[in-house]
Amino acid sequence: MKPASSGRTVLLICGSVAQPSHTEALLGLLAQALAAHSLQPVVWNLRELPLPVADPALHERSHVHPDAAVRRLDRLATAAAGFALASPVYHNSYTGVLKNALDNLGIRQFEGKPVALLSHGSPRTCVQACDHLRIVVRGLYGIAVPTQIATVDADFRPEQVGYRVTNAAVAGRVSQLAGELAFFIERLSGQPLADPARDGGGAWPRSAVR
C-alpha cells in the first residue's frame, strides 16, 4: 500500500519536555540531514505544542477533535510521507507525552509509512525507548526502519541554548538514518526524491548499516 502523503514531508515528534533537551538537539541534527535528501522536516515539540489526553471516543477521528492542536497534528501526520519518533528513556521506556501524542493519532496516519526511531538515556538504558517504540509502530501498521539512534550525555556538548551533538560517530549514524528514511519513502511512495547525480538516487547504503 502506498502512503497517502505529499511525498516530501517528514514529521519529527519530540517526546521530551525538558529544556534544554538532548532529544531535541538530536532531532534537530536529523532535520538537517533530511533536508539534504530533498525532504521537508517538520518538528512537533511536545513541550511547546502540548496535546490533551487522548479521548477514546475520538479514536481514529482526530481530524474532528475539538482541540485545534490535535487537528493540526492530524493534518501534518496524514500529509507526512514518513516519521521520526524521539524520546528520552523514562522508567525503561519512552515518555508518556509521546505515547499520548501517538494515542491522539492512529493507523490512518501511519499505515505503510516508514518511521525512524531515536532515544536518549544512560549507557545501560539508552536503547530501551527505541525497542518499545518499534513494537508500537508495528501496532500502528507503520514500518520502523532498521537503523536507530541511541545517545548518551557524553555524545553532546552544552551550549548557551541547548545542546549540540559532538560525537562524530553519532553524527554519521544520523546521516545514515536520514538516507535510509529517504530510501524507504522513495520506494513506498513511488516518488523519486533525490538527485541521482548527487547521491545515487537515494540508494540505501546497506553495507553501512550497523
PyMOL commands that set and color helices and strands:
alter all, ss='L'
color gray80, all
select helices_A, chain A and resi 22-35+56-58+62-64+68-79+96-103+107-110+128-139+153-155+168-189+196-199+206-208
alter helices_A, ss='H'
color red, helices_A
select strands_A, chain A and resi 9-14+40-45+82-88+114-120+143-151+156-158+163-165
alter strands_A, ss='S'
color yellow, strands_A
deselect
rebuild
show_as cartoon
